[in-house]
C-alpha cells in the first residue's frame, strides 16, 4: 500500500503529540474510537480567554492515516475559537490528506475527536455555571 | 539499497515474509534454465527426443516431490500451485463421492482457498463442519472424531498454519480418519520441506504442496493422491487426460523441474536448515522480549514451525507499525487479508482479543536470513514500538493503571 506524502509527513513528524492535564478546568478531552476497531484517538484542547484554543495535543492508536488525521486536526484547531474548530468537517481532513475511500473513517474519527473535546470542555463550564446559579439562589 | 552495520552489508528491506513466498534458490534456477533454452520440448510429445528428454526430467522431478513426503511418484500430480491442489482435493473428492456422501470436515483457521472451496460446496448442497481451535491454535481430536459421520467423505486439516505457524497433529488426525474410513486431505504448502512428513506413517490420503513456498518457482504445485486405498477425484480441468486424467494441460516442464530440485535441496538441507532457522527465530523472539514489554506470541509455543513467529505488540496498531518498520518486509497476518481492515480471522478463531489481533505482525524467517539481519530487526522494532507507544492513548492509560476493558468505547 502506498501512502500519500502528506500522510507520511504527519506520520513521521506528528505535530502536537502528548497529553494535557485532563483535570484542568481549561482543558477539554475527547476519547473516541475503540481498540477492537483498530482506532482510538485522544484529542485535548486547552482553551484560553475568549474561547480560543491555545494548545492542542493528541495520542492515537491506529493506522498511519489515523495518526495523520489527528495530527492535522490539532494543527488546524490551534488558534481557532472553539466555535470555529467545531465547524471543521471530516471531508476537509480527508481532502487535505488525499485519503483513499477505505481510510475515510480516520477523518471521521478526527472530526469526532474535536467535537468530543469541545463537548467535554463545555460540559466542565456548564457545570460551573449551574453551580454558580445554585450558589446564587 | 544497502546499509552497513555491524561490519556487514545488509540489504534493505530485510525479507522476513517467507510464508508469503520464498526466493528461488540459485540451485533451483540453475536446474530450470536448460528447460527454458535448448530443452524446450513438450513432455507429452512421444515422437521425438525433444519430448523424451523433457519427459524424463519431469518424471525425475516428480520422484523428488514424492520422496520428500514418502510417497510413490505415481501418486503425485502436478498443479498450478497449492490453491489449485486444495480446490482439486476438496471439490474433486466431494463431487466424486457425492452420491453416497455429502459432508466435509475442516477447520476455521484453514487457508482461504480451503474455506472458499468448502463454501462453494455448501452452495452446491454439501454440509461442511468447521472445527474450532483452542487458544493455542490446535484442534481438539475428540471434536474431530465426533464431527465425522457416515456421510463424511473428507477431512481437510492443514499441516503448518500460514499465519501463526502452529503444527496440527497430522498423524493422530490420519489415524482417526483411517479408523472412520474417511479420506484425509492436508494442505501442507507451509509444511513441506520444513517439517518431516510421511504420507504412510501419517495416513494422509491427499496432500497439497506449493513450489514457491519451498524456494522453487511460482505457478507450480502438486497434489499427492493415494493409490492404495485408492482415492478418486472428479477433475476440475478437463482436456488431454494428462496427470492420470486428474489434471489436463501441458506440464510446464521448467517449473516442474524447478519444483523437483527445490524438494531435493529441501530434503538434503532440512536437518541443518531447521536447526539454523530455529536458532534465528529464538534469537528474534528473545531479543524482542528482552527489549520490548508486553509482546505476545500467538499460537502454541511448542507445537509450531519455528520460522513463523506471529507476535502481538500490545497497544500499537499493526498497520502503523508496518509503516514504521519499513526496513523490514513483514506482514500483518496473511498477504491475502492484509488489504482489508478486518483483523485476521485466524487470530479471531484463537480467541485473541480484537485489540491484540490489530497489533500482530508475522515474522517469516527463511533459508537466506542471517544473524545480522535478525539483530537489525530487533533494533528496528525496539525503536519504533517504543515511539508508537509514546503516541498511543492505550499505552498511556495502561501505564496510569486504567483497565481498558472498563472503558465504554464508541464502536464505529
Interface residues (C-beta under 8 A of the other chain):
Chain A: X1 X3 X11 X14 X17 X19 X31 X32 X33 X34 X35 X36 X37 X38 X39 X40 X41 X42 X59 X60 X61 X62 X63 X64 X66 X67 X102 X105 X108 X109 X112
Chain B: X315 X316 X317 X318 X319 X320 X323 X339 X341 X343 X353 X354 X355 X358 X390 X391 X392 X393 X394 X395 X396 X404 X407 X409 X410 X411 X412
